[in-house]
Amino acid sequence: DKISVTSGAVVVGSLGVPILRTGTLMSGPGTDVNERQFAEQLFLQASLLDDSFQTSVRATLGMRLLALQGGCTSTHDGSDADRAALVEKHPHWKLASGNIKTIKRILDKVTGYAEEARAGAADLREPFTAHVLDPVRASLICPDPREILETAKWLVDNGGTYGLPVVRTKNKFAGQDSSEYDGYRDLMLSVLHTGPLGLRIIGELQLHDARMYPLKVKMHRLYKVKRAASASTI
C-alpha cells in the first residue's frame, strides 16, 4: 500500500487505509520521514483492531465452511460467534492468532526496506512503514496443500463479500529457490480489515500445511537469530 499525505489529521493509503497522524510526519524534498512515528501509530492501530481482526478472520472462514457444507452463505446466516465456532470445531483445521507486531519489529522491517530501496528497489518508497502488511496476523493450519489452495482461492473470490477482501497474495510454494524463504513454504494473504468506527488495517492470514507447521515453529527460533543485528538483540 502506497501512502500519501493529505491535509488535516489523517494519512491515507491507496487502499483507503487511514493512519492516525499526530504531527508533521513528512517534510519537503531531501528530508527524512519520521518512520518511528509511523511505526508507533501502526502499532497503536494494530492494538486497537487486533481483536476485531481475529473475529473477522474466524467469521469469514466460518462462511467458507458453510459453503463447503452447502449451507446458506448469507452474512445474516448466524452471528460472527456462530461462524467462528464452526472453525473452532473443525476436525482438520487449526486457527491460531499471531502476536501484534512490536514497534521494534516494525522498525526492523523498515530498515530492511530502506536498504532495499537504496539498492534500487523501485517499488519501495517512503514512508517504508507503509509496506509493513502484517501488524496483525493469524495462521490457519490446513491438512494438506490442496486445502491451502482451495481455501486461498475461496478467500480471494469471496473474502470481500464478507468484509475481508484479499489485497495481496504471496505463495511461497511457487518459488523455485528453496533458500529464498529459508526452505519453508506457506501461502500468505494480505487482507483489508475494517473495524469499529470504520478504522481499517491490512493484516496477514498465513495458510500452513499441517505436516510442515511443526517445522515452522522450530525454524522460527533460527529465524530470530538470523535477523538479529547482534547477540544482545536476540
Buried (B, 14 or more C-beta within 10 A) or exposed (E): BEBEBEEEEEBBBEBEBBBBBEEEBBEEEEEEBBBBBBBBBBBBBBEBBBEBBBBBBBBBBBBBBBEEEEEEBEBEEBEBEEBBBBBEEBEEBBBEBBEBBEBEBBBBBBEBBBEBBEEEEEEBBBBBBBBBBBBBBBBBBBBEBEBBBBBBEBBBEBBBEBBBBBBBBBBBEEEEEEEEBEEBBBBBBBBBBBBEEEBBBBBBBBBBBBEBBEBBEEBEEEBEEEEEEEEEEE
